[in-house]
Amino acid sequence: MAKIPNNYLFLMLSLVSAITPTISQGSELSALINEALENNYQIINSKYEVLSSEFDRDISSAFFYPTINASANTTWNDTKVRSQAPSDSEYNSYGYRLSVSQTILDMSKIRSYQESGIDLQINKLKHDKLVNDIIIQVVDNYFSYLKYHSQKKATDAQYRSSEARFKQISRNNELGNLPKTDVYEARAQKESTSKKQADIEKRIKLALLQLQSTTQTAIRPSYDVRLNNTYTEIDYYEKSTLEKNLIESNYEITIAKSNLDKSKRALTQSRSDFYPTLSASANYEYTDSNFDSSKTDDTTYALTLDIPIINGGSDYYDYQKSKTRINQFASQYDQAINDNQVNFEELIYSINTNVESLSILRTVIFSNYLVYKGNQKAYKLGTKTLTDLLNSESDLYDNIREYHSNQYDYIINMTKLYALFGAIDLVTLEEISNRMEPISDTFDIALLENFTSKGAK
């Protein structure tokens, strides 16, 4: 696998530096990843698959070594003949045999051994890719849980706001100040927010279930990223540099390339079935019988040349099949390149859209926060109603929920992009984990003071 380009590492480190350091705490995300690497069933099964491939390679190498066989025998004979000249005889004989054989030249077995080496290499690549995929799953599930948890905080606050608005409008309706339609509208908004709460709660449980299943641990995320992080887009130069390294670094493309190489060797192996084979053997046999007091020492040497002539056409059709599979794996290789290039483009687009949305939402949150603060002051002065204040508060929570979604999607998409270039840098993920802060179950609107202190971006 190729080395990850430095400018990509810079992109990930920019994500790390964007997260404000807090009091040192255990690397929760790293701990979850380590649990997954140790306990995940898919990874465990994959390790056994690699081990099995190593044994297959060793099995295919057996023809390089001689075959030695030894045997021993003993026989007891008791013969009684009833005839005009009866005779009785009792005797025993024994002996032993030692044979050694060695294949000198068999191109089919040589190619088979080489192919088993490629199989081992492919299975190791598949294992590395699986490990990478599991890490991505952990990161995805972890930050998805945090995303839905943050959405829940904003939605819970929004529900309290919509509930207060519904009570206020209902009271005004009872006093004859507002029509009944306003009550219906406020109730619909409150129930709609309640439905959002239920949907988000379901997503939280599913994300946690997936996280615990992948890591095989009951840990619940207890750290979170800050609201006031800033992120940067991937510009054209960075994208072009990354794209150049995609083909030589990506696991799927590398595996497809290895399968193509294997199919070419399989063709060579099919061709080698038409080649002659050469083998040698040596045998020594000793027998001793007291029937006639004979002893025999027999030593033989053999050199065998086996020339294949015809085998019902099976070798020919196997050769034709191997040629067809080369075209098949060449197509799969091209498809792997195309699929990952499309995936690369989609992730770049998603990441830059996340960054753009975050920038816009910062401005929107800044503006709506000022509207909220203004309505809060006006309400105290009596120039704005509580309904106006609660409406502006509800709009603000909508923006905050959307901002959180884009923030976590950015982190997830950046990690997925990172995974396109081979093994994920666990040190970088640990740095992200180390700079997170303890999670909060309630949203404090006072946090927006720091978030908006520098004005609209």
C-alpha positions in Angstrom: 0.0 0.0 0.0 1.2 3.5 -0.8 2.0 6.1 1.8 -0.7 8.5 2.6 0.0 11.9 1.0 1.2 14.6 3.4 -1.5 17.1 2.4 -4.2 14.6 3.3 -2.6 14.1 6.8 -2.7 17.9 7.0 -6.5 17.8 6.3 -7.0 15.4 9.1 -4.8 17.3 11.5 -6.7 20.5 10.7 -9.7 18.7 12.0 -7.8 17.8 15.1 -6.5 21.4 15.7 -10.0 22.7 15.1 -11.2 20.9 18.3 -10.3 23.0 21.3 -8.2 21.0 23.8 -9.8 20.3 27.1 -8.8 18.6 30.4 -7.0 15.3 29.6 -9.3 12.3 29.5 -9.1 8.7 28.3 -9.2 8.3 24.6 -12.8 6.9 24.4 -12.9 6.6 20.6 -9.5 4.9 20.6 -10.6 2.5 23.3 -13.7 1.6 21.3 -11.6 1.0 18.2 -9.2 -1.2 20.2 -12.1 -3.2 21.6 -13.4 -3.7 18.0 -10.0 -4.9 16.8 -9.8 -7.3 19.6 -13.3 -8.7 19.8 -15.1 -8.1 16.5 -16.4 -11.4 15.1 -15.6 -10.5 11.5 -12.0 -9.6 12.3 -11.6 -12.8 14.3 -13.0 -14.9 11.4 -10.8 -13.0 8.9 -7.7 -13.8 11.0 -8.5 -17.5 10.8 -9.0 -17.1 7.0 -5.5 -15.7 6.7 -4.1 -18.5 8.8 -5.9 -21.1 6.6 -4.3 -19.5 3.5 -0.9 -19.8 5.1 -1.5 -23.5 5.6 -2.7 -23.8 2.0 0.6 -22.3 0.8 2.5 -24.7 3.0 0.5 -27.6 1.6 1.2 -26.6 -2.0 4.9 -26.4 -1.3 5.0 -30.1 -0.3 6.1 -31.3 -3.7 9.4 -29.5 -3.3 10.3 -32.0 -0.6 10.9 -35.8 -1.0 8.4 -38.4 -0.1 9.7 -41.2 2.2 7.7 -44.4 3.0 8.7 -47.4 5.1 6.9 -50.7 5.6 7.5 -53.9 7.4 5.8 -57.3 7.3 5.9 -60.8 8.8 4.0 -63.9 7.7 3.3 -67.2 9.4 2.5 -70.2 7.2 1.1 -73.6 8.2 0.5 -75.9 5.2 -0.9 -79.4 5.3 -1.3 -81.4 2.1 -3.5 -84.5 2.0 -2.6 -86.5 -1.1 -0.7 -89.6 -2.2 2.4 -87.8 -1.1 1.2 -85.9 2.0 3.4 -83.1 3.3 3.3 -80.7 6.2 5.2 -77.5 6.4 5.4 -74.6 8.9 7.5 -71.6 8.2 7.5 -67.8 8.6 9.0 -64.9 6.6 9.5 -61.3 7.3 10.8 -58.2 5.5 10.8 -54.5 5.2 10.7 -51.9 2.4 12.0 -48.3 2.2 11.2 -46.0 -0.7 12.1 -42.4 -1.5 10.6 -40.4 -4.3 11.1 -36.8 -5.4 9.4 -34.7 -8.1 12.1 -33.0 -10.1 10.0 -30.9 -12.5 6.3 -30.3 -12.5 5.4 -26.8 -13.8 1.7 -27.3 -12.8 2.7 -27.7 -9.1 5.1 -24.8 -9.3 2.4 -22.5 -10.6 0.0 -23.8 -8.0 2.5 -22.9 -5.3 2.9 -19.4 -6.7 -0.8 -19.0 -7.0 -1.3 -20.0 -3.3 1.2 -17.2 -2.4 -1.0 -14.7 -4.2 -4.1 -16.1 -2.4 -2.3 -15.5 0.9 -1.4 -12.0 -0.2 -5.1 -11.3 -1.3 -6.5 -12.6 2.0 -4.1 -10.4 4.0 -5.2 -7.4 1.9 -8.8 -8.4 2.5 -8.1 -8.7 6.2 -6.5 -5.2 6.3 -9.4 -3.8 4.4 -11.9 -5.4 6.8 -10.0 -3.9 9.8 -10.2 -0.6 8.1 -13.9 -1.0 7.4 -14.6 -2.0 11.0 -12.8 1.2 12.2 -14.9 3.2 9.8 -18.0 1.5 11.3 -16.9 2.4 14.8 -16.2 6.0 13.9 -19.5 6.3 11.9 -21.6 4.7 14.7 -19.8 6.7 17.4 -20.3 10.1 15.8 -23.8 9.2 14.6 -24.7 8.6 18.2 -23.2 11.9 19.1 -25.0 13.6 16.2 -28.4 12.2 17.2 -27.7 12.9 20.9 -26.9 16.6 20.0 -30.0 16.7 17.9 -32.0 15.4 20.8 -30.7 18.1 23.1 -31.8 20.8 20.7 -35.1 19.1 20.0 -35.8 18.7 23.7 -35.2 22.4 24.2 -37.3 23.1 21.1 -40.1 21.0 22.5 -40.1 22.9 25.8 -40.3 26.1 23.8 -43.2 24.8 21.6 -45.0 23.5 24.7 -44.6 26.9 26.4 -45.8 28.6 23.2 -48.8 26.3 23.1 -49.8 27.1 26.7 -49.4 30.8 26.1 -51.5 30.8 22.9 -54.1 28.6 24.6 -54.3 31.1 27.4 -54.6 34.1 25.0 -57.3 32.2 23.1 -59.2 31.7 26.3 -59.0 35.4 27.0 -60.3 36.2 23.5 -57.1 37.7 22.2 -56.3 35.0 19.6 -58.4 32.9 17.3 -58.7 29.1 17.7 -56.6 28.5 14.5 -53.5 29.8 16.3 -54.1 27.2 19.0 -54.3 24.4 16.4 -51.1 25.7 14.7 -49.2 25.8 18.1 -50.5 22.3 19.0 -49.4 20.9 15.6 -46.0 22.4 16.1 -45.6 20.9 19.5 -46.7 17.5 18.3 -44.5 17.7 15.3 -41.6 18.4 17.6 -42.6 15.5 19.8 -42.5 13.2 16.8 -39.0 14.5 16.0 -38.0 13.5 19.5 -39.3 10.0 19.1 -37.5 9.6 15.7 -34.2 10.9 17.1 -34.5 8.6 20.2 -34.9 5.6 17.9 -31.8 6.7 15.9 -29.8 7.1 19.1 -30.7 3.5 20.2 -29.9 2.1 16.8 -26.6 3.9 16.6 -25.7 2.7 20.1 -26.8 -0.9 19.3 -24.6 -0.9 16.1 -21.7 0.6 18.0 -21.9 -2.0 20.8 -22.3 -4.8 18.3 -19.3 -3.7 16.3 -17.0 -3.2 19.3 -18.6 -6.0 21.4 -18.5 -3.7 24.5 -21.3 -2.0 26.4 -19.5 1.4 26.5 -21.8 4.4 25.9 -20.2 7.5 24.4 -19.5 10.0 27.2 -17.5 12.7 25.3 -18.5 15.1 22.6 -17.0 17.7 20.2 -17.5 21.4 20.8 -20.1 23.5 18.9 -17.7 26.2 17.9 -15.3 24.2 15.7 -14.2 25.6 12.3 -13.5 23.4 9.2 -11.9 24.0 5.8 -12.9 22.8 2.4 -10.7 20.6 0.2 -9.5 22.8 -2.7 -8.8 21.8 -6.3 -5.0 21.4 -5.7 -5.5 19.1 -2.7 -8.2 17.1 -4.5 -5.9 16.6 -7.5 -3.0 15.5 -5.4 -5.2 13.0 -3.5 -6.7 11.6 -6.6 -3.3 10.8 -8.0 -2.7 8.5 -5.0 -6.0 6.8 -5.1 -5.3 3.9 -7.5 -2.1 2.8 -5.8 -3.4 3.3 -2.2 -7.0 2.0 -2.2 -7.6 -1.4 -0.7 -10.4 -2.5 -3.1 -8.3 -1.5 -6.2 -5.2 -3.3 -4.9 -7.3 -6.4 -4.2 -8.8 -6.3 -7.7 -5.3 -5.8 -9.2 -4.1 -8.9 -7.2 -7.0 -11.0 -8.4 -6.1 -9.9 -12.0 -2.5 -11.0 -11.4 -3.7 -14.3 -10.0 -5.9 -15.0 -13.0 -2.9 -14.5 -15.3 -0.9 -16.9 -13.2 -3.9 -19.3 -13.4 -3.6 -19.2 -17.1 0.1 -20.1 -16.9 -0.8 -22.9 -14.6 -3.5 -24.2 -17.1 -0.9 -24.1 -19.8 1.6 -26.0 -17.7 -0.8 -29.0 -17.6 0.4 -29.7 -21.1 4.1 -29.9 -20.1 5.9 -33.1 -19.2 6.8 -33.9 -15.6 10.0 -35.6 -14.3 10.3 -37.5 -11.1 12.8 -39.8 -9.5 12.5 -42.7 -6.9 14.6 -45.2 -5.1 13.4 -48.4 -3.4 15.1 -50.9 -1.1 13.4 -54.2 -0.1 14.7 -57.0 2.2 12.9 -60.3 2.8 14.0 -63.4 4.9 12.1 -66.7 4.9 13.0 -69.9 6.8 11.0 -72.0 4.2 14.0 -72.3 2.0 16.4 -70.2 4.1 16.4 -67.5 1.4 17.2 -63.9 1.9 16.6 -61.2 -0.6 18.0 -57.7 -1.0 16.4 -55.7 -3.8 17.4 -52.1 -4.7 15.8 -50.2 -7.6 16.2 -46.8 -9.0 13.8 -45.1 -11.4 13.6 -41.9 -13.4 10.2 -41.3 -14.8 9.3 -38.8 -17.6 5.5 -38.4 -17.9 4.3 -36.8 -21.1 0.6 -35.8 -21.2 -1.1 -36.5 -24.5 -4.8 -36.3 -24.0 -7.1 -36.1 -21.0 -10.6 -36.0 -22.6 -10.1 -32.3 -23.4 -10.4 -31.2 -19.8 -7.0 -29.5 -19.8 -7.9 -27.6 -23.0 -11.2 -26.3 -21.6 -9.6 -25.4 -18.3 -7.1 -23.3 -20.3 -9.9 -21.6 -22.2 -11.7 -20.9 -18.9 -8.6 -19.3 -17.5 -8.4 -17.0 -20.5 -12.0 -15.9 -19.9 -11.4 -15.2 -16.2 -8.6 -12.8 -17.1 -11.1 -10.7 -19.0 -13.5 -11.0 -16.1 -11.0 -9.9 -13.5 -9.7 -7.1 -15.7 -13.3 -5.8 -15.9 -13.6 -6.0 -12.1 -10.3 -4.1 -11.7 -11.6 -1.3 -14.0 -14.9 -1.3 -12.0 -13.0 -1.0 -8.7 -11.2 2.0 -10.1 -14.4 3.6 -11.4 -16.4 2.9 -8.2 -13.7 4.4 -5.9 -13.2 7.4 -8.1 -16.9 8.1 -7.9 -16.9 7.5 -4.2 -13.9 9.9 -3.9 -15.8 12.6 -5.9 -18.9 12.1 -3.8 -17.0 12.4 -0.5 -15.2 15.5 -1.7 -18.5 17.1 -2.7 -20.1 16.1 0.6 -17.3 17.4 2.7 -17.2 20.7 0.9 -21.0 21.0 1.1 -20.7 20.3 4.8 -18.2 23.1 5.2 -20.2 25.5 3.2 -23.4 24.6 5.1 -21.5 25.1 8.4 -20.4 28.5 7.3 -23.9 29.5 6.3 -25.5 28.1 9.4 -23.0 30.0 11.6 -24.3 33.2 10.0 -27.9 32.1 10.3 -27.4 31.1 14.0 -25.6 34.4 14.7 -28.5 36.3 13.1 -31.3 34.2 14.8 -29.4 34.4 18.1 -29.4 38.2 17.9 -33.2 38.1 17.0 -33.8 35.9 20.0 -31.8 38.2 22.3 -33.6 41.2 20.9 -37.0 39.6 21.4 -36.0 38.6 24.9 -35.2 42.3 25.7 -38.3 43.5 23.9 -40.5 41.0 25.8 -39.2 42.3 29.1 -40.0 45.8 27.9 -43.5 44.7 26.8 -43.0 45.5 23.1 -42.8 41.8 22.1 -45.1 38.9 23.1 -43.9 35.7 24.6 -45.1 34.0 21.4 -42.6 36.1 19.4 -39.8 35.2 21.8 -40.7 31.5 21.7 -40.9 31.5 17.9 -37.4 33.0 17.6 -36.2 30.5 20.1 -37.7 27.6 18.1 -36.0 28.8 14.9 -32.7 29.0 16.7 -32.9 25.4 17.8 -33.8 24.3 14.3 -30.5 26.0 13.1 -28.5 24.5 15.9 -29.8 21.0 15.2 -28.9 21.3 11.5 -25.4 22.7 12.4 -24.7 19.7 14.6 -25.8 17.3 11.8 -23.4 18.9 9.3 -20.6 19.0 11.9 -20.7 15.3 12.6 -21.3 14.4 8.9 -18.1 16.4 8.1 -16.1 14.3 10.6 -17.6 11.0 9.4 -17.1 11.9 5.7 -13.5 13.0 6.3 -12.8 9.6 8.0 -14.4 7.8 5.1 -12.3 9.8 2.7 -9.2 9.0 4.7 -10.1 5.3 4.5 -10.0 5.4 0.6 -6.2 5.8 0.9 -5.4 2.6 2.9 -5.0 2.1 6.6 -6.5 4.8 8.8 -4.0 6.6 11.0 -5.2 5.6 14.5 -2.9 8.2 16.1 -4.9 10.9 14.3 -8.2 9.5 15.6 -6.7 9.3 19.0 -5.9 13.0 18.8 -9.5 13.8 17.9 -10.7 11.7 20.8 -8.3 13.4 23.3 -9.6 16.8 22.4 -13.3 16.0 23.1 -15.1 17.2 26.1 -17.6 15.5 28.5 -21.0 15.0 27.0 -24.0 17.0 28.2 -27.5 15.8 28.2 -29.1 19.3 28.0 -28.5 22.2 25.7 -27.3 25.4 27.3 -28.2 28.4 25.2 -25.5 30.4 26.9 -23.0 28.4 24.8 -24.0 30.5 21.9 -22.4 33.5 23.5 -19.0 32.0 22.7 -20.2 30.6 19.4 -21.3 34.0 18.1 -18.8 36.2 19.9 -16.8 36.7 16.8 -19.8 37.6 14.7 -21.0 36.0 11.5 -18.5 34.1 9.4 
